[in-house]
């Protein structure tokens, strides 16, 4: 069996196992695929209706249909004259009419018209302003094609008929889609919820500025986490620093849970005496969903449901471990809450062999070049240099990969549309 087949088989086994101990590897840790499945199975939040000017970037929850024909009448596609029948034409009105339809044109008559105005009844074409001339006989066209039936006319219903489905539920509303919704007659649209996310960063050793003293570490997560969460579909309501104190952590979680759908915490997830999160979650009566994952780095990642109904995603404190776990479990969790499926993993070939880990999935930062992934190195749990130079996170299955093998990879949301990083790649 190939490495790819083994990985797929593990995913199927994990999904089928549910809460079965077979879905676990090591003490209390779920296989990676099962942990992702559970994160992606959270119930969706209720949808909401928003005005069009607040809908940019949102995901439609209900189709948008045309409330009228588009366009609603035969319209002039150019400035010039609306004409009836063949030339020459007698201009019956030298000024552009109002947007309401003017009086009927009889054959041989013309009226000045502006782009987008409805054609008067009886009009058969539009002669462009630059292609027509008026003389003693009347209006003539320099180009014999001008005045041909239907020339420079947008016919009624050319783009859509009333009731046609124009925008399908599940699509993201970018500027052209919003403009189409407005043309279709919509004032507001029903969209998927954006989960409210509160971020709690724990650690007495963290400092905000300058070179850390002995025993201190720069806070590398408070600044980037909100942008990553926003890129994954969440709406960050606040970022708070919390000391390594069980009571303070419990109070912070209880306060944040009142106004959030998901809490994201960093640090304190392991089982040492300085790691208070497992004890606090137990004291809060939280329902475990994922209580550790067979993944390197990021094994102590946890996902739980609080009594308030909010969910808590507990990330490790090491920067690469935290960001990797957020991409691996946070993306499907946020997608599930929003009712939107996260992007499917990429299928990439690895340029070099990778030993991986015997019992855990390994998150390996890599650059993707023409469908082939090259590991960037510098991928220890506390390192960020390799991730900063990466396009994707390779999901190296337990047992590793041979050179040329294929595996799944997670695209890094902050690299979408970015220029390739030119820094030299370091080997592991």
C-alpha positions, 0 to 999 in steps of 0.5 A: 500500500502506498503512503497516500493510500495509507493516509486515506485509509487512516482518514476513513478509519478515523471518520468511521470510528467517532468516539471509538478508542480505535480513533485514538493513538497514544494516551487520549490523542485522536488521529489527525483526520478524526480530529479534523472531522470533529472540528468540521462537524460543529453545528452552523450558526443561524444565518442573518440578513444584511444590507448590500453595503454590508455584504461584501465578502460574506457568503450567501445563504439563500439564492438571489433571483431577479425581481424583474427582467434585466434590463426591464425594457428595451434600452439605448446602448449608446448616446444618439438618436432613437429611430423608427424604420429606415433613413432618413429620419425627421427629428421630432425632439432635439433634446434627450427625453426623460427616463420615462418612455417618450411618445411613440415614434412613427416610421421615419421619425427620430428622437435624441436619446441618452445611454440607458434610456428606454426606447420609445414605442415604435423605435427600432434602433439607435444611431450613435451620436458620432455616426449621424448628422442632421441636414435639411432633409433630416437625420442621416447615418454616415455608416449604412449599418447604423439604423439597422433593426436592433442596432445599439439596443439592449433588448428587454430581458437580454441578461435575465428574466424575472425569476431567474436565479442569478446568485447561488447560495454558498458563493462569496459576495465580491463587488460584481456579485453585489452589483448584480444583486442590486440590479436584480432588485435586492436591497438585502441578502441572507448570508452565513454568519461570521463566527465571533471569535475572542482570543486569549493569549496566556503566558507570564513570560511574554513581553510586547516590546524589545529584546526579551530578558532571560526567561522572557519570550516575545509575544509572537501570536497576539498580532497575527492571530486576528488576521489569520482568524479573519482570513479563515472566516471569523470576526475577532471581537478582541485579544486579551493577555492572561497571566498563568493563573488558573482563577484568572484564566477561568474568569477570562474564559467566562467573560469572553464566552458571553459575547463569542461563538468561539474562543481561541486560547494559546498556551497552557494546553499540556499537563505540567503544573504550569498548564492550567487550561485542562483543569480550568476546562474541567472546572467549567464543565466543558464538554471535550470534543478533541482532547489532544491530536496525534500531530507534530507540532500541536499535539496538546491542541484541544476543542471543547464546548462550554456550558454557554454554548460557545466553543473553545479551541485551545492552541499550544503556546509555541508559535509554529505549533499554534498557527499550525493547529489553527490552520488544521483545526480552526479552519474546519471549526470556523467553516462549520460554524459559518456553514461553509466547507473549508477549502479541500486540501491540495494534492502535492508531490514531495520533492524530498523524502520525509521520515515523518513520525511513526505514530503522528501526522507531521505538519511540514512548511513547504514551498509549492512550485509547479505542483511539487513541494519543497520543505522549507526547514526551520520547522520546530514548534517554536520556529517561524522562519520556515513558515514565513517562507512557506506557501503550504503546510504538508500533512506528512502521514505517520511513517513518512513519505518517499521522494516523489510521493503525494500527500495532502497540503493546507494552503496558507491563507495569508499567501494567497496572491502574494509574490513568491518569497525569494529568501534561500531555502534551508534544509532540515 
